[in-house]
């Protein structure tokens, strides 16, 4: 009897243990069949305060280890500008690095996957071999395709989250981030938010407004930035104060956020700047009351790099206050890239001391988890190598080239209307290519390329310089001479058919790019004066914004704003030599002198060198040939003969050829 009782007790104990184990093993948050809100609630109910605060932290990969990811349940990692696994890292190197950190997160108590983020405002800009494309305006469909290509390239490196797009409305070109903005006109910026469904995928019909959407493993979570008013600071000074009334803020700087939210943007980054003296990182009225409550944004709000540190002046002067102000304002994830323990300790203390309510922490974590669940990170936390061939693919390079040629703006074409200079003939005796930017990929790409502030030269990324593109497009019999800064004697001793001068700005990013004079990099002005005084000249400006050009305009035969064409210099020669037409229009006003700034379309004192929306057009060379006098005569002759024969044989003309449309 005793043995039977012992057996029964053992069986009962086994079943109890098995039942308890089964209950533990079934976690609703791990079940993709469960509704989203059920999964979020189930996971949050299991989380400790420390695990919740860990999810609110984003650190740079240089400050992370596998053990740190596990111990603190870190919510996110990022690569800042130039933060790479190793020099000239391959897609495979990136995937392996991201996965190693992810394995650390998955080995934590609850196994919550981290989300890895990177800047991609003009392609996957930390990589040597990648899509590199810049200023595209007025073509939402093209921008959407660029977003989709960027998403593929970023995913190819194992990264599911990008800090793009920048939807700032740059109201003063002296701002060092103006090239990250699409336009001075909020309507254009609103149109360009079409890049979001390119990055994330098209939201399904009847999708709930304000809820993030990411459509699978070939798409990434996007980040609209920088909320709000960053493009309107006084004198264009980065991180400065935007002085404008509420109506102005809502009508100029806010509209693109409406569009972004409707299109399911996953995250929104807060601006370093202030609005009427109040730091945006501490502005609860705009972040919580307006963005989250009134606009119904359900994704998470992320700070900028050390953004809460900058709430005080000097930076980091009163860190406890900064933590309190930033979290209270509604920031959900905090970018503390290089030092996370201070933030974690401070926030933990403030919650336990009832300085910051637990409800604020729960709101932040719920938003972060919502994005992670929607992205499918819980089902597919680890990246694979299936997309590595997408990085720098020819299809994407062709797309970048298309974007370059469509964004070029022709500002002048000949010293008189009836004598256009462009398109150029491919066959000429001898041509000169000059200027500091003619053979420099780093200058073509600008800032946020490989390194934070960009670089000079052709060694750190792959692509085609404008000089190289010219060499491939002109007739083999044409002699090309390259001289960066030719002097008067050199120009006098050579008989050039024409000269292409490529000059502009040096690379820059953020505050380093702030400029109160907006001049071309030396010796650019000298190159223009010397060359254009001696030879028929075409000047191509490589810049992130309008620059001072008015003093040299009368010397120049043709002037092209090429912005920052990135890696695809052939996009420039495509239109210079007439394979494609110039169609681009200015998305921002080109000033005469910096004393006029700020000056935007609609201002009462509007007196630009080239107005907003300006841009001359040309016809492709093929179309020009078919409309030339000789070709018209040949077509007319043969058409007349054909019509005559047709009439003679049948009594009825079978074709009528109209030349009227071709007359110029």
Secondary structure as a PSIPRED ss2 file (coil, helix, strand):
# PSIPRED VFORMAT (PSIPRED V4.0)

   1 X C   1.000  0.000  0.000
   2 X H   0.000  1.000  0.000
   3 X H   0.000  1.000  0.000
   4 X H   0.000  1.000  0.000
   5 X H   0.000  1.000  0.000
   6 X H   0.000  1.000  0.000
   7 X H   0.000  1.000  0.000
   8 X H   0.000  1.000  0.000
   9 X H   0.000  1.000  0.000
  10 X H   0.000  1.000  0.000
  11 X H   0.000  1.000  0.000
  12 X H   0.000  1.000  0.000
  13 X H   0.000  1.000  0.000
  14 X H   0.000  1.000  0.000
  15 X H   0.000  1.000  0.000
  16 X H   0.000  1.000  0.000
  17 X H   0.000  1.000  0.000
  18 X H   0.000  1.000  0.000
  19 X H   0.000  1.000  0.000
  20 X H   0.000  1.000  0.000
  21 X H   0.000  1.000  0.000
  22 X H   0.000  1.000  0.000
  23 X H   0.000  1.000  0.000
  24 X H   0.000  1.000  0.000
  25 X H   0.000  1.000  0.000
  26 X C   1.000  0.000  0.000
  27 X C   1.000  0.000  0.000
  28 X H   0.000  1.000  0.000
  29 X H   0.000  1.000  0.000
  30 X H   0.000  1.000  0.000
  31 X C   1.000  0.000  0.000
  32 X C   1.000  0.000  0.000
  33 X C   1.000  0.000  0.000
  34 X C   1.000  0.000  0.000
  35 X C   1.000  0.000  0.000
  36 X H   0.000  1.000  0.000
  37 X H   0.000  1.000  0.000
  38 X H   0.000  1.000  0.000
  39 X H   0.000  1.000  0.000
  40 X H   0.000  1.000  0.000
  41 X H   0.000  1.000  0.000
  42 X H   0.000  1.000  0.000
  43 X H   0.000  1.000  0.000
  44 X H   0.000  1.000  0.000
  45 X H   0.000  1.000  0.000
  46 X H   0.000  1.000  0.000
  47 X C   1.000  0.000  0.000
  48 X C   1.000  0.000  0.000
  49 X H   0.000  1.000  0.000
  50 X H   0.000  1.000  0.000
  51 X H   0.000  1.000  0.000
  52 X H   0.000  1.000  0.000
  53 X H   0.000  1.000  0.000
  54 X H   0.000  1.000  0.000
  55 X H   0.000  1.000  0.000
  56 X C   1.000  0.000  0.000
  57 X E   0.000  0.000  1.000
  58 X E   0.000  0.000  1.000
  59 X E   0.000  0.000  1.000
  60 X E   0.000  0.000  1.000
  61 X H   0.000  1.000  0.000
  62 X H   0.000  1.000  0.000
  63 X H   0.000  1.000  0.000
  64 X C   1.000  0.000  0.000
  65 X C   1.000  0.000  0.000
  66 X H   0.000  1.000  0.000
  67 X H   0.000  1.000  0.000
  68 X H   0.000  1.000  0.000
  69 X H   0.000  1.000  0.000
  70 X H   0.000  1.000  0.000
  71 X H   0.000  1.000  0.000
  72 X H   0.000  1.000  0.000
  73 X C   1.000  0.000  0.000
  74 X C   1.000  0.000  0.000
  75 X C   1.000  0.000  0.000
  76 X E   0.000  0.000  1.000
  77 X E   0.000  0.000  1.000
  78 X E   0.000  0.000  1.000
  79 X E   0.000  0.000  1.000
  80 X C   1.000  0.000  0.000
  81 X C   1.000  0.000  0.000
  82 X C   1.000  0.000  0.000
  83 X C   1.000  0.000  0.000
  84 X C   1.000  0.000  0.000
  85 X C   1.000  0.000  0.000
  86 X C   1.000  0.000  0.000
  87 X C   1.000  0.000  0.000
  88 X C   1.000  0.000  0.000
  89 X C   1.000  0.000  0.000
  90 X C   1.000  0.000  0.000
  91 X H   0.000  1.000  0.000
  92 X H   0.000  1.000  0.000
  93 X H   0.000  1.000  0.000
  94 X H   0.000  1.000  0.000
  95 X H   0.000  1.000  0.000
  96 X H   0.000  1.000  0.000
  97 X H   0.000  1.000  0.000
  98 X H   0.000  1.000  0.000
  99 X H   0.000  1.000  0.000
 100 X H   0.000  1.000  0.000
 101 X H   0.000  1.000  0.000
 102 X H   0.000  1.000  0.000
 103 X H   0.000  1.000  0.000
 104 X H   0.000  1.000  0.000
 105 X H   0.000  1.000  0.000
 106 X H   0.000  1.000  0.000
 107 X C   1.000  0.000  0.000
 108 X C   1.000  0.000  0.000
 109 X C   1.000  0.000  0.000
 110 X C   1.000  0.000  0.000
 111 X C   1.000  0.000  0.000
 112 X C   1.000  0.000  0.000
 113 X C   1.000  0.000  0.000
 114 X C   1.000  0.000  0.000
 115 X E   0.000  0.000  1.000
 116 X E   0.000  0.000  1.000
 117 X E   0.000  0.000  1.000
 118 X E   0.000  0.000  1.000
 119 X C   1.000  0.000  0.000
 120 X C   1.000  0.000  0.000
 121 X C   1.000  0.000  0.000
 122 X C   1.000  0.000  0.000
 123 X C   1.000  0.000  0.000
 124 X C   1.000  0.000  0.000
 125 X C   1.000  0.000  0.000
 126 X C   1.000  0.000  0.000
 127 X C   1.000  0.000  0.000
 128 X C   1.000  0.000  0.000
 129 X C   1.000  0.000  0.000
 130 X C   1.000  0.000  0.000
 131 X C   1.000  0.000  0.000
 132 X C   1.000  0.000  0.000
 133 X C   1.000  0.000  0.000
 134 X C   1.000  0.000  0.000
 135 X C   1.000  0.000  0.000
 136 X C   1.000  0.000  0.000
 137 X C   1.000  0.000  0.000
 138 X C   1.000  0.000  0.000
 139 X C   1.000  0.000  0.000
 140 X H   0.000  1.000  0.000
 141 X H   0.000  1.000  0.000
 142 X H   0.000  1.000  0.000
 143 X H   0.000  1.000  0.000
 144 X H   0.000  1.000  0.000
 145 X H   0.000  1.000  0.000
 146 X H   0.000  1.000  0.000
 147 X H   0.000  1.000  0.000
 148 X H   0.000  1.000  0.000
 149 X H   0.000  1.000  0.000
 150 X H   0.000  1.000  0.000
 151 X H   0.000  1.000  0.000
 152 X H   0.000  1.000  0.000
 153 X H   0.000  1.000  0.000
 154 X H   0.000  1.000  0.000
 155 X H   0.000  1.000  0.000
 156 X H   0.000  1.000  0.000
 157 X C   1.000  0.000  0.000
 158 X C   1.000  0.000  0.000
 159 X C   1.000  0.000  0.000
 160 X C   1.000  0.000  0.000
 161 X E   0.000  0.000  1.000
 162 X E   0.000  0.000  1.000
 163 X C   1.000  0.000  0.000
 164 X C   1.000  0.000  0.000
 165 X C   1.000  0.000  0.000
 166 X E   0.000  0.000  1.000
 167 X C   1.000  0.000  0.000
 168 X C   1.000  0.000  0.000
 169 X E   0.000  0.000  1.000
 170 X C   1.000  0.000  0.000
 171 X C   1.000  0.000  0.000
 172 X C   1.000  0.000  0.000
 173 X C   1.000  0.000  0.000
 174 X C   1.000  0.000  0.000
 175 X C   1.000  0.000  0.000
 176 X C   1.000  0.000  0.000
 177 X C   1.000  0.000  0.000
 178 X H   0.000  1.000  0.000
 179 X H   0.000  1.000  0.000
 180 X H   0.000  1.000  0.000
 181 X C   1.000  0.000  0.000
 182 X C   1.000  0.000  0.000
 183 X E   0.000  0.000  1.000
 184 X C   1.000  0.000  0.000
 185 X C   1.000  0.000  0.000
 186 X H   0.000  1.000  0.000
 187 X H   0.000  1.000  0.000
 188 X H   0.000  1.000  0.000
 189 X H   0.000  1.000  0.000
 190 X H   0.000  1.000  0.000
 191 X H   0.000  1.000  0.000
 192 X H   0.000  1.000  0.000
 193 X C   1.000  0.000  0.000
 194 X C   1.000  0.000  0.000
 195 X H   0.000  1.000  0.000
 196 X H   0.000  1.000  0.000
 197 X H   0.000  1.000  0.000
 198 X H   0.000  1.000  0.000
 199 X H   0.000  1.000  0.000
 200 X H   0.000  1.000  0.000
 201 X C   1.000  0.000  0.000
 202 X C   1.000  0.000  0.000
 203 X C   1.000  0.000  0.000
 204 X C   1.000  0.000  0.000
 205 X C   1.000  0.000  0.000
 206 X C   1.000  0.000  0.000
 207 X C   1.000  0.000  0.000
 208 X C   1.000  0.000  0.000
 209 X C   1.000  0.000  0.000
 210 X C   1.000  0.000  0.000
 211 X C   1.000  0.000  0.000
 212 X C   1.000  0.000  0.000
 213 X C   1.000  0.000  0.000
 214 X C   1.000  0.000  0.000
 215 X C   1.000  0.000  0.000
 216 X C   1.000  0.000  0.000
 217 X C   1.000  0.000  0.000
 218 X C   1.000  0.000  0.000
 219 X C   1.000  0.000  0.000
 220 X C   1.000  0.000  0.000
 221 X E   0.000  0.000  1.000
 222 X C   1.000  0.000  0.000
 223 X E   0.000  0.000  1.000
 224 X E   0.000  0.000  1.000
 225 X E   0.000  0.000  1.000
 226 X E   0.000  0.000  1.000
 227 X E   0.000  0.000  1.000
 228 X C   1.000  0.000  0.000
 229 X C   1.000  0.000  0.000
 230 X H   0.000  1.000  0.000
 231 X H   0.000  1.000  0.000
 232 X H   0.000  1.000  0.000
 233 X C   1.000  0.000  0.000
 234 X H   0.000  1.000  0.000
 235 X H   0.000  1.000  0.000
 236 X H   0.000  1.000  0.000
 237 X C   1.000  0.000  0.000
 238 X C   1.000  0.000  0.000
 239 X C   1.000  0.000  0.000
 240 X C   1.000  0.000  0.000
 241 X E   0.000  0.000  1.000
 242 X E   0.000  0.000  1.000
 243 X C   1.000  0.000  0.000
 244 X C   1.000  0.000  0.000
 245 X C   1.000  0.000  0.000
 246 X H   0.000  1.000  0.000
 247 X H   0.000  1.000  0.000
 248 X H   0.000  1.000  0.000
 249 X H   0.000  1.000  0.000
 250 X H   0.000  1.000  0.000
 251 X H   0.000  1.000  0.000
 252 X H   0.000  1.000  0.000
 253 X H   0.000  1.000  0.000
 254 X C   1.000  0.000  0.000
 255 X H   0.000  1.000  0.000
 256 X H   0.000  1.000  0.000
 257 X H   0.000  1.000  0.000
 258 X H   0.000  1.000  0.000
 259 X H   0.000  1.000  0.000
 260 X H   0.000  1.000  0.000
 261 X H   0.000  1.000  0.000
 262 X H   0.000  1.000  0.000
 263 X C   1.000  0.000  0.000
 264 X C   1.000  0.000  0.000
 265 X C   1.000  0.000  0.000
 266 X C   1.000  0.000  0.000
 267 X E   0.000  0.000  1.000
 268 X E   0.000  0.000  1.000
 269 X E   0.000  0.000  1.000
 270 X E   0.000  0.000  1.000
 271 X C   1.000  0.000  0.000
 272 X C   1.000  0.000  0.000
 273 X C   1.000  0.000  0.000
 274 X E   0.000  0.000  1.000
 275 X E   0.000  0.000  1.000
 276 X C   1.000  0.000  0.000
 277 X C   1.000  0.000  0.000
 278 X E   0.000  0.000  1.000
 279 X E   0.000  0.000  1.000
 280 X H   0.000  1.000  0.000
 281 X H   0.000  1.000  0.000
 282 X H   0.000  1.000  0.000
 283 X C   1.000  0.000  0.000
 284 X H   0.000  1.000  0.000
 285 X H   0.000  1.000  0.000
 286 X H   0.000  1.000  0.000
 287 X H   0.000  1.000  0.000
 288 X H   0.000  1.000  0.000
 289 X H   0.000  1.000  0.000
 290 X H   0.000  1.000  0.000
 291 X H   0.000  1.000  0.000
 292 X H   0.000  1.000  0.000
 293 X H   0.000  1.000  0.000
 294 X H   0.000  1.000  0.000
 295 X C   1.000  0.000  0.000
 296 X C   1.000  0.000  0.000
 297 X C   1.000  0.000  0.000
 298 X C   1.000  0.000  0.000
 299 X C   1.000  0.000  0.000
 300 X E   0.000  0.000  1.000
 301 X E   0.000  0.000  1.000
 302 X E   0.000  0.000  1.000
 303 X C   1.000  0.000  0.000
 304 X C   1.000  0.000  0.000
 305 X C   1.000  0.000  0.000
 306 X C   1.000  0.000  0.000
 307 X C   1.000  0.000  0.000
 308 X H   0.000  1.000  0.000
 309 X H   0.000  1.000  0.000
 310 X H   0.000  1.000  0.000
 311 X H   0.000  1.000  0.000
 312 X C   1.000  0.000  0.000
 313 X C   1.000  0.000  0.000
 314 X C   1.000  0.000  0.000
 315 X C   1.000  0.000  0.000
 316 X C   1.000  0.000  0.000
 317 X C   1.000  0.000  0.000
 318 X C   1.000  0.000  0.000
 319 X H   0.000  1.000  0.000
 320 X H   0.000  1.000  0.000
 321 X H   0.000  1.000  0.000
 322 X H   0.000  1.000  0.000
 323 X H   0.000  1.000  0.000
 324 X H   0.000  1.000  0.000
 325 X H   0.000  1.000  0.000
 326 X H   0.000  1.000  0.000
 327 X H   0.000  1.000  0.000
 328 X H   0.000  1.000  0.000
 329 X H   0.000  1.000  0.000
 330 X C   1.000  0.000  0.000
 331 X C   1.000  0.000  0.000
 332 X C   1.000  0.000  0.000
 333 X E   0.000  0.000  1.000
 334 X E   0.000  0.000  1.000
 335 X E   0.000  0.000  1.000
 336 X C   1.000  0.000  0.000
 337 X C   1.000  0.000  0.000
 338 X C   1.000  0.000  0.000
 339 X C   1.000  0.000  0.000
 340 X C   1.000  0.000  0.000
 341 X H   0.000  1.000  0.000
 342 X H   0.000  1.000  0.000
 343 X H   0.000  1.000  0.000
 344 X H   0.000  1.000  0.000
 345 X H   0.000  1.000  0.000
 346 X H   0.000  1.000  0.000
 347 X H   0.000  1.000  0.000
 348 X H   0.000  1.000  0.000
 349 X H   0.000  1.000  0.000
 350 X H   0.000  1.000  0.000
 351 X H   0.000  1.000  0.000
 352 X H   0.000  1.000  0.000
 353 X C   1.000  0.000  0.000
 354 X C   1.000  0.000  0.000
 355 X C   1.000  0.000  0.000
 356 X C   1.000  0.000  0.000
 357 X C   1.000  0.000  0.000
 358 X H   0.000  1.000  0.000
 359 X H   0.000  1.000  0.000
 360 X H   0.000  1.000  0.000
 361 X H   0.000  1.000  0.000
 362 X H   0.000  1.000  0.000
 363 X H   0.000  1.000  0.000
 364 X H   0.000  1.000  0.000
 365 X H   0.000  1.000  0.000
 366 X H   0.000  1.000  0.000
 367 X H   0.000  1.000  0.000
 368 X H   0.000  1.000  0.000
 369 X H   0.000  1.000  0.000
 370 X H   0.000  1.000  0.000
 371 X H   0.000  1.000  0.000
 372 X H   0.000  1.000  0.000
 373 X H   0.000  1.000  0.000
 374 X H   0.000  1.000  0.000
 375 X H   0.000  1.000  0.000
 376 X C   1.000  0.000  0.000
 377 X C   1.000  0.000  0.000
 378 X C   1.000  0.000  0.000
 379 X C   1.000  0.000  0.000
 380 X C   1.000  0.000  0.000
 381 X C   1.000  0.000  0.000
 382 X C   1.000  0.000  0.000
 383 X C   1.000  0.000  0.000
 384 X C   1.000  0.000  0.000
 385 X C   1.000  0.000  0.000
 386 X C   1.000  0.000  0.000
 387 X C   1.000  0.000  0.000
 388 X H   0.000  1.000  0.000
 389 X H   0.000  1.000  0.000
 390 X H   0.000  1.000  0.000
 391 X C   1.000  0.000  0.000
 392 X C   1.000  0.000  0.000
 393 X C   1.000  0.000  0.000
 394 X H   0.000  1.000  0.000
 395 X H   0.000  1.000  0.000
 396 X H   0.000  1.000  0.000
 397 X H   0.000  1.000  0.000
 398 X H   0.000  1.000  0.000
 399 X H   0.000  1.000  0.000
 400 X H   0.000  1.000  0.000
 401 X H   0.000  1.000  0.000
 402 X H   0.000  1.000  0.000
 403 X H   0.000  1.000  0.000
 404 X H   0.000  1.000  0.000
 405 X H   0.000  1.000  0.000
 406 X H   0.000  1.000  0.000
 407 X H   0.000  1.000  0.000
 408 X C   1.000  0.000  0.000
 409 X E   0.000  0.000  1.000
 410 X E   0.000  0.000  1.000
 411 X E   0.000  0.000  1.000
 412 X E   0.000  0.000  1.000
 413 X E   0.000  0.000  1.000
 414 X C   1.000  0.000  0.000
 415 X C   1.000  0.000  0.000
 416 X C   1.000  0.000  0.000
 417 X C   1.000  0.000  0.000
 418 X C   1.000  0.000  0.000
 419 X C   1.000  0.000  0.000
 420 X C   1.000  0.000  0.000
 421 X C   1.000  0.000  0.000
 422 X C   1.000  0.000  0.000
 423 X C   1.000  0.000  0.000
 424 X C   1.000  0.000  0.000
 425 X C   1.000  0.000  0.000
 426 X C   1.000  0.000  0.000
 427 X C   1.000  0.000  0.000
 428 X C   1.000  0.000  0.000
 429 X C   1.000  0.000  0.000
 430 X E   0.000  0.000  1.000
 431 X E   0.000  0.000  1.000
 432 X E   0.000  0.000  1.000
 433 X E   0.000  0.000  1.000
 434 X E   0.000  0.000  1.000
 435 X C   1.000  0.000  0.000
 436 X C   1.000  0.000  0.000
 437 X C   1.000  0.000  0.000
 438 X C   1.000  0.000  0.000
 439 X C   1.000  0.000  0.000
 440 X C   1.000  0.000  0.000
 441 X H   0.000  1.000  0.000
 442 X H   0.000  1.000  0.000
 443 X H   0.000  1.000  0.000
 444 X H   0.000  1.000  0.000
 445 X H   0.000  1.000  0.000
 446 X C   1.000  0.000  0.000
 447 X C   1.000  0.000  0.000
 448 X C   1.000  0.000  0.000
 449 X C   1.000  0.000  0.000
 450 X C   1.000  0.000  0.000
 451 X C   1.000  0.000  0.000
 452 X C   1.000  0.000  0.000
 453 X C   1.000  0.000  0.000
 454 X C   1.000  0.000  0.000
 455 X C   1.000  0.000  0.000
 456 X C   1.000  0.000  0.000
 457 X C   1.000  0.000  0.000
 458 X C   1.000  0.000  0.000
 459 X C   1.000  0.000  0.000
 460 X C   1.000  0.000  0.000
 461 X C   1.000  0.000  0.000
 462 X C   1.000  0.000  0.000
 463 X C   1.000  0.000  0.000
 464 X E   0.000  0.000  1.000
 465 X C   1.000  0.000  0.000
 466 X H   0.000  1.000  0.000
 467 X H   0.000  1.000  0.000
 468 X H   0.000  1.000  0.000
 469 X H   0.000  1.000  0.000
 470 X H   0.000  1.000  0.000
 471 X H   0.000  1.000  0.000
 472 X H   0.000  1.000  0.000
 473 X H   0.000  1.000  0.000
 474 X C   1.000  0.000  0.000
 475 X C   1.000  0.000  0.000
 476 X C   1.000  0.000  0.000
 477 X C   1.000  0.000  0.000
 478 X C   1.000  0.000  0.000
 479 X E   0.000  0.000  1.000
 480 X E   0.000  0.000  1.000
 481 X E   0.000  0.000  1.000
 482 X E   0.000  0.000  1.000
 483 X E   0.000  0.000  1.000
 484 X C   1.000  0.000  0.000
 485 X C   1.000  0.000  0.000
 486 X C   1.000  0.000  0.000
 487 X C   1.000  0.000  0.000
 488 X H   0.000  1.000  0.000
 489 X H   0.000  1.000  0.000
 490 X H   0.000  1.000  0.000
 491 X H   0.000  1.000  0.000
 492 X H   0.000  1.000  0.000
 493 X C   1.000  0.000  0.000
 494 X C   1.000  0.000  0.000
 495 X C   1.000  0.000  0.000
 496 X C   1.000  0.000  0.000
 497 X C   1.000  0.000  0.000
 498 X E   0.000  0.000  1.000
 499 X E   0.000  0.000  1.000
 500 X E   0.000  0.000  1.000
 501 X E   0.000  0.000  1.000
 502 X E   0.000  0.000  1.000
 503 X E   0.000  0.000  1.000
 504 X E   0.000  0.000  1.000
 505 X C   1.000  0.000  0.000
 506 X C   1.000  0.000  0.000
 507 X C   1.000  0.000  0.000
 508 X C   1.000  0.000  0.000
 509 X C   1.000  0.000  0.000
 510 X H   0.000  1.000  0.000
 511 X H   0.000  1.000  0.000
 512 X H   0.000  1.000  0.000
 513 X H   0.000  1.000  0.000
 514 X C   1.000  0.000  0.000
 515 X C   1.000  0.000  0.000
 516 X C   1.000  0.000  0.000
 517 X C   1.000  0.000  0.000
 518 X C   1.000  0.000  0.000
 519 X C   1.000  0.000  0.000
 520 X C   1.000  0.000  0.000
 521 X C   1.000  0.000  0.000
 522 X C   1.000  0.000  0.000
 523 X C   1.000  0.000  0.000
 524 X H   0.000  1.000  0.000
 525 X H   0.000  1.000  0.000
 526 X H   0.000  1.000  0.000
 527 X H   0.000  1.000  0.000
 528 X H   0.000  1.000  0.000
 529 X H   0.000  1.000  0.000
 530 X H   0.000  1.000  0.000
 531 X H   0.000  1.000  0.000
 532 X H   0.000  1.000  0.000
 533 X C   1.000  0.000  0.000
 534 X C   1.000  0.000  0.000
 535 X C   1.000  0.000  0.000
 536 X C   1.000  0.000  0.000
 537 X E   0.000  0.000  1.000
 538 X E   0.000  0.000  1.000
 539 X E   0.000  0.000  1.000
 540 X E   0.000  0.000  1.000
 541 X E   0.000  0.000  1.000
 542 X E   0.000  0.000  1.000
 543 X C   1.000  0.000  0.000
 544 X C   1.000  0.000  0.000
 545 X C   1.000  0.000  0.000
 546 X C   1.000  0.000  0.000
 547 X C   1.000  0.000  0.000
 548 X C   1.000  0.000  0.000
 549 X C   1.000  0.000  0.000
 550 X H   0.000  1.000  0.000
 551 X H   0.000  1.000  0.000
 552 X H   0.000  1.000  0.000
 553 X H   0.000  1.000  0.000
 554 X H   0.000  1.000  0.000
 555 X H   0.000  1.000  0.000
 556 X C   1.000  0.000  0.000
 557 X C   1.000  0.000  0.000
 558 X E   0.000  0.000  1.000
 559 X E   0.000  0.000  1.000
 560 X E   0.000  0.000  1.000
 561 X E   0.000  0.000  1.000
 562 X E   0.000  0.000  1.000
 563 X E   0.000  0.000  1.000
 564 X C   1.000  0.000  0.000
 565 X C   1.000  0.000  0.000
 566 X C   1.000  0.000  0.000
 567 X C   1.000  0.000  0.000
 568 X E   0.000  0.000  1.000
 569 X C   1.000  0.000  0.000
 570 X H   0.000  1.000  0.000
 571 X H   0.000  1.000  0.000
 572 X H   0.000  1.000  0.000
 573 X H   0.000  1.000  0.000
 574 X H   0.000  1.000  0.000
 575 X H   0.000  1.000  0.000
 576 X H   0.000  1.000  0.000
 577 X C   1.000  0.000  0.000
 578 X C   1.000  0.000  0.000
 579 X C   1.000  0.000  0.000
 580 X C   1.000  0.000  0.000
 581 X C   1.000  0.000  0.000
 582 X C   1.000  0.000  0.000
 583 X C   1.000  0.000  0.000
 584 X C   1.000  0.000  0.000
 585 X C   1.000  0.000  0.000
 586 X C   1.000  0.000  0.000
 587 X C   1.000  0.000  0.000
 588 X C   1.000  0.000  0.000
 589 X C   1.000  0.000  0.000
 590 X E   0.000  0.000  1.000
 591 X C   1.000  0.000  0.000
 592 X C   1.000  0.000  0.000
 593 X C   1.000  0.000  0.000
 594 X H   0.000  1.000  0.000
 595 X H   0.000  1.000  0.000
 596 X H   0.000  1.000  0.000
 597 X C   1.000  0.000  0.000
 598 X C   1.000  0.000  0.000
 599 X C   1.000  0.000  0.000
 600 X C   1.000  0.000  0.000
 601 X C   1.000  0.000  0.000
 602 X C   1.000  0.000  0.000
 603 X C   1.000  0.000  0.000
 604 X C   1.000  0.000  0.000
 605 X C   1.000  0.000  0.000
 606 X C   1.000  0.000  0.000
 607 X C   1.000  0.000  0.000
 608 X C   1.000  0.000  0.000
 609 X C   1.000  0.000  0.000
 610 X E   0.000  0.000  1.000
 611 X C   1.000  0.000  0.000
 612 X C   1.000  0.000  0.000
 613 X C   1.000  0.000  0.000
 614 X C   1.000  0.000  0.000
 615 X C   1.000  0.000  0.000
 616 X E   0.000  0.000  1.000
 617 X C   1.000  0.000  0.000
 618 X C   1.000  0.000  0.000
 619 X C   1.000  0.000  0.000
 620 X C   1.000  0.000  0.000
 621 X H   0.000  1.000  0.000
 622 X H   0.000  1.000  0.000
 623 X H   0.000  1.000  0.000
 624 X H   0.000  1.000  0.000
 625 X H   0.000  1.000  0.000
 626 X H   0.000  1.000  0.000
 627 X C   1.000  0.000  0.000
 628 X C   1.000  0.000  0.000
 629 X H   0.000  1.000  0.000
 630 X H   0.000  1.000  0.000
 631 X H   0.000  1.000  0.000
 632 X H   0.000  1.000  0.000
 633 X H   0.000  1.000  0.000
 634 X H   0.000  1.000  0.000
 635 X H   0.000  1.000  0.000
 636 X H   0.000  1.000  0.000
 637 X H   0.000  1.000  0.000
 638 X H   0.000  1.000  0.000
 639 X H   0.000  1.000  0.000
 640 X H   0.000  1.000  0.000
 641 X H   0.000  1.000  0.000
 642 X H   0.000  1.000  0.000
 643 X H   0.000  1.000  0.000
 644 X H   0.000  1.000  0.000
 645 X H   0.000  1.000  0.000
 646 X H   0.000  1.000  0.000
 647 X H   0.000  1.000  0.000
 648 X H   0.000  1.000  0.000
 649 X H   0.000  1.000  0.000
 650 X H   0.000  1.000  0.000
 651 X C   1.000  0.000  0.000
 652 X C   1.000  0.000  0.000
 653 X C   1.000  0.000  0.000
 654 X C   1.000  0.000  0.000
 655 X C   1.000  0.000  0.000
 656 X C   1.000  0.000  0.000
 657 X C   1.000  0.000  0.000
 658 X C   1.000  0.000  0.000
 659 X C   1.000  0.000  0.000
 660 X H   0.000  1.000  0.000
 661 X H   0.000  1.000  0.000
 662 X H   0.000  1.000  0.000
 663 X C   1.000  0.000  0.000
 664 X C   1.000  0.000  0.000
